[in-house]
């Protein structure tokens, strides 16, 4: 009996010690991220229109903001700026330094993200249901042969699930490093464009294999997390940037088919090559214009396409910041880069007005293949944050967060960036 009590005491001591260390570490991390919340951010989610249908300017901006901050380095930089009264830290030399010595990674991402955004929400809802935060991640790495070399490829779905008394917000991360491997997700997920047959929920439609395999890894955990948030009577909103936009569309349709109340899916700079015509018809019938896709200028990710894939939802296109001041064009026809792919010749126009109309038509509707490598920086999530901010009514801008431009940091592909 004495040995039993001794073992029990030892077990409980170890348990409470581990719990104490865990809580202490969490508190230390949270304290490290703390800042004075800007007045215009406090409870700003009260402006989020939970029951909105289709395109809503306030929802688009707030979801773009969340989607931007799902990338650890962007969240890291913004937390540093907020602790520095909104200014870029003077001791931060370059983007490379930010990624080499991060303060935020997946091990503390939930704490950092919650600390960054918890003041957006009411701390306690009217029915005493607190806002909940759940960070889901699954990674899988393997090796494959790419041409004549071995390459690491993998899947790495991550999302933040935020639950309130009225809604469940799901935000997916775009392509990032997997266990310090920079290209594994590009190779294994994004470029794995072969069609793969899905399951009965999707009517066995053929989907982009990389997206489908990544979604399969996380869908059970996602459903379990949602079920734990008492989803009855709650609207579900999903968003994400780039790969995250594709994951949001797949998850939105999946949840809708299982009977959850999906109210909106906003994909920012996401690919349109997700599934075949069976998938497209099902998504458009089930969700229709609840799926809103946002593209910026000549972002190559939103232009690239492959035969046999059909886009879904509503396309929204932002004009170039310097040429069209982020003007939004809705209900645009789909843009395929195979249409007039090479256009070297400059035409003569009778007027500047006709020249501008030709430029607009060319960039909105076809996108020149010769310009795509140069325009890679148009895929930067900062553009959609700033563009959606321009959609906001002027009277609301002072009651909502500012875009907080991080230029010149994290503008990959920009010749003037660091």
C-alpha positions as CSV (number, residue, x, y, z in Angstrom):
1,X,0.0,0.0,0.0
2,X,2.8,2.3,0.9
3,X,4.6,1.7,-2.4
4,X,1.3,2.4,-4.2
5,X,0.9,5.7,-2.5
6,X,4.5,6.6,-3.2
7,X,4.0,5.8,-6.9
8,X,0.7,7.8,-7.0
9,X,2.3,10.8,-5.3
10,X,5.3,10.6,-7.7
11,X,2.9,10.4,-10.7
12,X,0.9,13.4,-9.6
13,X,4.0,15.4,-8.8
14,X,5.3,14.8,-12.3
15,X,1.9,15.8,-13.8
16,X,1.6,19.0,-11.9
17,X,5.3,19.9,-12.6
18,X,4.7,19.4,-16.3
19,X,1.5,21.4,-16.1
20,X,3.2,24.2,-14.2
21,X,6.0,24.4,-16.8
22,X,3.5,24.4,-19.6
23,X,1.5,27.2,-18.0
24,X,4.6,29.2,-17.2
25,X,5.9,28.9,-20.7
26,X,2.6,29.9,-22.2
27,X,2.4,32.9,-19.9
28,X,6.0,33.9,-20.7
29,X,5.2,33.7,-24.5
30,X,2.0,35.6,-24.1
31,X,3.8,38.3,-22.1
32,X,6.5,38.5,-24.8
33,X,3.8,39.3,-27.4
34,X,1.8,41.8,-25.4
35,X,1.2,45.3,-26.7
36,X,-1.2,48.2,-26.3
37,X,-4.1,47.5,-28.6
38,X,-4.9,50.3,-31.0
39,X,-8.2,52.0,-30.2
40,X,-9.6,51.4,-33.7
41,X,-9.0,47.6,-33.3
42,X,-10.8,47.0,-30.0
43,X,-14.0,45.0,-30.6
44,X,-13.8,45.8,-34.3
45,X,-15.4,42.4,-35.1
46,X,-18.7,43.9,-34.1
47,X,-18.7,45.3,-37.7
48,X,-18.4,41.8,-39.2
49,X,-21.7,40.9,-40.9
50,X,-22.2,37.3,-39.9
51,X,-25.3,36.9,-42.1
52,X,-23.9,38.7,-45.2
53,X,-24.3,37.0,-48.5
54,X,-21.9,37.3,-51.4
55,X,-19.4,40.1,-51.4
56,X,-19.2,42.3,-48.3
57,X,-16.5,44.9,-48.1
58,X,-16.1,44.8,-44.3
59,X,-16.0,41.1,-44.1
60,X,-13.5,41.0,-47.1
61,X,-11.1,43.3,-45.3
62,X,-11.2,41.6,-41.9
63,X,-10.8,38.1,-43.5
64,X,-7.9,39.3,-45.6
65,X,-6.3,40.6,-42.4
66,X,-6.7,37.3,-40.7
67,X,-5.5,35.4,-43.8
68,X,-2.3,37.6,-43.9
69,X,-1.5,36.9,-40.3
70,X,-1.7,33.1,-40.7
71,X,1.9,33.2,-42.0
72,X,4.2,33.1,-39.0
73,X,6.7,35.6,-40.3
74,X,4.0,38.2,-41.1
75,X,2.4,37.7,-37.7
76,X,5.9,38.0,-36.1
77,X,6.6,41.3,-37.9
78,X,3.3,42.8,-37.1
79,X,3.6,42.0,-33.4
80,X,7.0,43.6,-33.4
81,X,5.5,46.7,-35.1
82,X,2.6,46.9,-32.6
83,X,5.1,46.7,-29.7
84,X,7.0,49.5,-31.4
85,X,4.0,51.9,-31.7
86,X,3.1,50.7,-35.2
87,X,6.6,51.5,-36.6
88,X,9.0,49.0,-38.2
89,X,11.7,48.1,-35.6
90,X,15.0,50.0,-36.4
91,X,17.1,46.9,-35.4
92,X,15.4,44.7,-38.0
93,X,17.8,44.6,-41.0
94,X,16.1,42.3,-43.5
95,X,13.4,39.8,-44.2
96,X,16.1,37.1,-44.1
97,X,17.0,38.1,-40.6
98,X,13.3,38.0,-39.6
99,X,13.0,34.4,-40.8
100,X,16.4,33.3,-39.4
101,X,15.6,34.5,-35.9
102,X,11.9,34.2,-35.6
103,X,9.9,35.0,-32.4
104,X,6.8,33.2,-33.8
105,X,6.7,29.7,-35.2
106,X,4.2,26.8,-35.0
107,X,5.2,25.9,-31.5
108,X,3.8,29.2,-30.1
109,X,1.6,30.2,-33.0
110,X,-1.7,29.8,-31.2
111,X,-0.6,32.0,-28.3
112,X,0.8,34.7,-30.7
113,X,-2.2,34.7,-33.0
114,X,-4.7,34.9,-30.0
115,X,-2.6,37.7,-28.4
116,X,-2.7,39.6,-31.7
117,X,-6.4,39.3,-32.3
118,X,-8.3,38.6,-29.1
119,X,-9.1,42.3,-28.6
120,X,-11.0,42.2,-32.0
121,X,-13.7,40.2,-30.3
122,X,-15.9,40.6,-27.2
123,X,-14.1,38.9,-24.4
124,X,-17.3,37.4,-23.2
125,X,-20.5,37.0,-25.3
126,X,-24.0,37.7,-24.1
127,X,-24.6,34.0,-23.3
128,X,-21.2,33.8,-21.4
129,X,-19.6,31.8,-24.2
130,X,-16.0,32.9,-24.5
131,X,-14.2,33.2,-27.8
132,X,-12.2,30.0,-28.4
133,X,-9.0,29.6,-30.3
134,X,-7.8,26.3,-31.9
135,X,-4.8,26.0,-34.1
136,X,-4.8,22.8,-36.3
137,X,-1.7,21.5,-38.1
138,X,-0.7,18.3,-39.8
139,X,2.5,17.7,-41.7
140,X,3.7,14.8,-43.8
141,X,7.0,14.6,-45.6
142,X,8.3,12.1,-48.1
143,X,10.9,11.9,-50.9
144,X,10.2,11.6,-54.6
145,X,12.2,11.8,-57.8
146,X,12.0,15.2,-59.6
147,X,13.5,14.8,-63.0
148,X,16.9,13.2,-62.2
149,X,17.2,14.3,-58.6
150,X,15.6,13.2,-55.3
151,X,13.4,15.9,-53.8
152,X,11.4,16.2,-50.6
153,X,7.7,16.7,-51.0
154,X,4.9,16.9,-48.5
155,X,1.6,18.2,-47.2
156,X,1.3,20.7,-44.4
157,X,-2.3,22.0,-43.8
158,X,-2.7,24.5,-41.0
159,X,-5.7,26.5,-39.9
160,X,-7.0,28.6,-37.1
161,X,-10.5,27.9,-35.9
162,X,-12.1,30.8,-33.9
163,X,-15.4,30.2,-32.2
164,X,-17.8,32.8,-30.9
165,X,-21.5,32.7,-29.8
166,X,-22.6,33.6,-33.4
167,X,-20.1,32.0,-35.8
168,X,-17.1,29.8,-36.4
169,X,-14.3,31.4,-38.4
170,X,-11.8,29.1,-40.1
171,X,-8.7,30.6,-41.7
172,X,-6.2,28.5,-43.6
173,X,-2.5,29.2,-44.1
174,X,-1.0,29.4,-47.6
175,X,2.2,27.6,-48.7
176,X,5.1,27.8,-46.2
177,X,8.1,25.8,-45.0
178,X,7.6,22.3,-43.7
179,X,10.1,21.5,-40.9
180,X,12.6,24.0,-42.3
181,X,12.2,22.6,-45.9
182,X,11.4,25.6,-48.1
183,X,10.1,23.8,-51.2
184,X,8.5,20.6,-49.9
185,X,4.9,21.9,-49.9
186,X,5.4,23.6,-53.3
187,X,6.5,20.2,-54.8
188,X,4.1,17.9,-52.9
189,X,1.0,20.0,-52.8
190,X,0.9,23.0,-55.1
191,X,2.6,21.5,-58.1
192,X,1.0,18.1,-57.7
193,X,-1.7,19.1,-60.2
194,X,-2.7,15.6,-61.4
195,X,-6.4,14.9,-61.0
196,X,-7.3,12.4,-58.2
197,X,-10.7,10.9,-57.5
198,X,-12.3,12.2,-54.3
199,X,-14.9,10.5,-52.1
200,X,-18.6,10.2,-51.9
201,X,-19.1,13.6,-50.2
202,X,-17.7,15.3,-53.3
203,X,-19.6,12.9,-55.6
204,X,-16.3,11.3,-56.5
205,X,-15.3,14.4,-58.4
206,X,-11.7,14.6,-59.7
207,X,-9.7,17.1,-57.7
208,X,-6.2,18.6,-57.7
209,X,-4.3,15.8,-56.1
210,X,-2.1,18.0,-53.9
211,X,-5.0,20.0,-52.5
212,X,-7.1,16.9,-51.9
213,X,-4.3,15.0,-50.1
214,X,-3.6,18.0,-47.9
215,X,-7.3,18.4,-47.1
216,X,-7.6,14.7,-46.3
217,X,-4.9,15.1,-43.6
218,X,-6.8,17.7,-41.6
219,X,-10.5,17.3,-42.3
220,X,-11.3,14.9,-39.4
221,X,-9.5,17.1,-36.9
222,X,-11.4,20.1,-38.4
223,X,-14.8,18.4,-38.1
224,X,-14.0,17.3,-34.5
225,X,-13.0,20.8,-33.5
226,X,-16.1,22.4,-35.0
227,X,-18.3,19.8,-33.3
228,X,-16.7,20.8,-30.0
229,X,-17.7,24.4,-30.5
230,X,-21.5,23.7,-30.5
231,X,-22.1,24.6,-34.2
232,X,-25.9,24.4,-34.0
233,X,-27.3,27.8,-35.0
234,X,-23.8,29.2,-35.8
235,X,-22.7,30.5,-39.2
236,X,-19.4,29.2,-40.6
237,X,-17.0,31.5,-42.4
238,X,-13.8,30.3,-44.2
239,X,-10.9,32.2,-45.8
240,X,-7.3,31.8,-46.7
241,X,-4.6,33.2,-49.0
242,X,-3.1,31.3,-51.9
243,X,-3.1,27.6,-51.1
244,X,-5.2,28.6,-48.0
245,X,-7.8,29.8,-50.4
246,X,-8.1,26.5,-52.1
247,X,-8.3,24.7,-48.8
248,X,-11.0,27.1,-47.7
249,X,-13.1,26.3,-50.8
250,X,-12.6,22.5,-50.3
251,X,-13.5,22.7,-46.6
252,X,-16.4,25.0,-47.2
253,X,-18.1,22.6,-49.6
254,X,-17.2,19.6,-47.4
255,X,-18.8,21.2,-44.4
256,X,-21.9,22.3,-46.4
257,X,-22.4,18.8,-47.7
258,X,-22.2,17.5,-44.1
259,X,-25.0,19.8,-43.1
260,X,-23.1,22.7,-41.4
261,X,-24.3,26.2,-42.1
262,X,-21.6,27.6,-44.3
263,X,-22.3,31.3,-44.9
264,X,-19.2,32.5,-46.8
265,X,-15.9,31.4,-48.3
266,X,-13.4,34.1,-49.2
267,X,-10.3,33.0,-51.2
268,X,-7.6,35.6,-51.5
269,X,-5.1,35.1,-54.4
270,X,-6.0,31.5,-54.5
271,X,-5.7,29.1,-57.4
272,X,-8.7,28.3,-59.6
273,X,-7.6,24.9,-60.6
274,X,-9.2,22.9,-57.8
275,X,-11.6,20.4,-59.4
276,X,-13.3,19.2,-62.6
277,X,-16.7,20.1,-63.9
278,X,-18.4,17.7,-61.4
279,X,-16.8,19.6,-58.5
280,X,-17.5,22.9,-60.1
281,X,-21.2,22.2,-60.6
282,X,-21.6,20.9,-57.1
283,X,-19.8,23.8,-55.5
284,X,-21.8,26.4,-57.5
285,X,-25.1,24.7,-56.7
286,X,-24.3,24.3,-53.0
287,X,-22.6,27.6,-52.3
288,X,-22.8,29.7,-55.4
289,X,-21.8,33.3,-54.7
290,X,-21.0,32.4,-51.1
291,X,-17.6,31.6,-52.6
292,X,-15.8,34.9,-53.4
293,X,-12.4,34.8,-55.1
294,X,-10.2,37.9,-55.0
295,X,-7.4,38.4,-57.4
296,X,-4.8,41.3,-57.6
297,X,-3.6,42.6,-61.0
298,X,-1.3,40.1,-62.7
299,X,-0.9,37.6,-59.9
300,X,0.3,34.5,-61.7
301,X,-1.2,32.1,-59.1
302,X,-4.7,33.3,-59.9
303,X,-4.0,33.1,-63.7
304,X,-2.4,29.7,-64.0
305,X,-4.8,27.0,-65.1
306,X,-4.8,23.5,-66.5
307,X,-7.2,21.8,-69.0
308,X,-10.0,19.8,-67.3
309,X,-10.3,22.2,-64.3
310,X,-13.3,24.5,-63.8
311,X,-13.4,27.5,-61.6
312,X,-16.0,28.0,-58.9
313,X,-17.7,30.9,-57.2
314,X,-17.5,34.6,-58.0
315,X,-14.3,36.2,-59.4
316,X,-13.4,39.7,-58.1
317,X,-10.4,41.4,-59.7
318,X,-8.4,44.4,-58.3
319,X,-6.6,46.7,-60.7
320,X,-3.0,47.5,-60.2
321,X,-2.4,49.9,-57.3
322,X,-0.3,52.3,-59.4
323,X,-2.5,52.2,-62.5
324,X,-6.0,51.7,-61.3
325,X,-5.8,52.6,-57.6
326,X,-7.1,49.1,-56.5
327,X,-10.4,49.6,-58.3
328,X,-12.5,46.5,-58.0
329,X,-14.2,44.8,-60.9
330,X,-16.8,42.2,-60.0
331,X,-18.5,39.4,-61.9
332,X,-15.6,39.3,-64.4
333,X,-15.2,36.6,-66.9
334,X,-12.6,34.0,-66.1
335,X,-9.1,34.7,-67.2
336,X,-7.1,32.0,-69.0
337,X,-3.4,32.6,-69.8
338,X,-3.7,30.4,-72.9
339,X,-5.7,33.2,-74.5
340,X,-3.4,35.6,-76.4
341,X,-0.4,34.3,-74.3
342,X,2.3,36.2,-76.0
343,X,1.9,39.9,-76.8
344,X,5.1,41.7,-77.5
345,X,3.8,44.3,-80.0
346,X,2.8,47.7,-78.7
347,X,-0.1,49.1,-80.5
348,X,-0.8,52.7,-81.4
349,X,-4.0,54.2,-80.0
350,X,-6.0,57.2,-81.1
351,X,-6.3,58.4,-77.5
352,X,-5.1,57.7,-74.0
353,X,-8.6,56.6,-73.1
354,X,-8.5,53.8,-75.7
355,X,-5.0,52.8,-74.6
356,X,-6.1,52.5,-71.0
357,X,-9.2,50.5,-72.0
358,X,-7.0,48.1,-73.9
359,X,-4.7,47.7,-71.0
360,X,-7.5,47.1,-68.6
361,X,-9.1,44.5,-70.9
362,X,-5.8,42.7,-71.4
363,X,-4.8,42.5,-67.8
364,X,-8.3,41.7,-66.4
365,X,-9.2,39.1,-69.0
366,X,-6.1,37.3,-70.2
367,X,-2.9,38.3,-68.5
368,X,0.2,38.2,-70.7
369,X,2.3,35.1,-70.1
370,X,5.4,37.2,-70.8
371,X,4.7,39.3,-67.8
372,X,4.0,36.5,-65.3
373,X,7.5,35.9,-63.8
374,X,8.0,39.7,-63.4
375,X,4.6,39.9,-61.6
376,X,5.3,37.3,-59.0
377,X,5.3,39.9,-56.3
378,X,1.6,40.6,-57.1
379,X,0.9,37.4,-55.1
380,X,1.9,39.1,-51.9
381,X,-0.9,39.0,-49.4
382,X,-0.3,42.7,-48.5
383,X,-1.9,43.7,-51.8
384,X,-5.3,42.1,-51.0
385,X,-5.2,43.6,-47.5
386,X,-4.6,47.1,-48.9
387,X,-7.1,46.6,-51.8
388,X,-9.9,45.4,-49.5
389,X,-9.3,48.3,-47.2
390,X,-10.0,50.6,-50.1
391,X,-13.4,49.1,-50.4
392,X,-14.4,50.2,-46.9
393,X,-16.9,53.0,-46.5
394,X,-15.0,56.1,-45.4
395,X,-17.1,56.4,-42.2
396,X,-16.0,52.9,-41.1
397,X,-12.3,53.2,-41.7
398,X,-11.6,54.9,-38.4
399,X,-13.4,52.1,-36.6
400,X,-11.5,49.2,-38.2
401,X,-7.8,48.2,-38.2
402,X,-5.4,49.8,-40.6
403,X,-3.6,47.8,-43.3
404,X,-0.2,48.3,-41.5
405,X,2.0,48.1,-44.6
406,X,5.2,46.2,-44.0
407,X,7.1,47.5,-47.0
408,X,9.9,46.8,-47.7
409,X,9.9,43.6,-45.6
410,X,8.3,40.3,-46.9
411,X,7.8,41.6,-50.5
412,X,9.4,38.6,-52.2
413,X,10.1,39.2,-55.9
414,X,10.2,43.0,-55.5
415,X,13.5,44.4,-56.8
416,X,13.4,47.3,-54.3
417,X,12.5,45.0,-51.4
418,X,14.9,43.7,-48.7
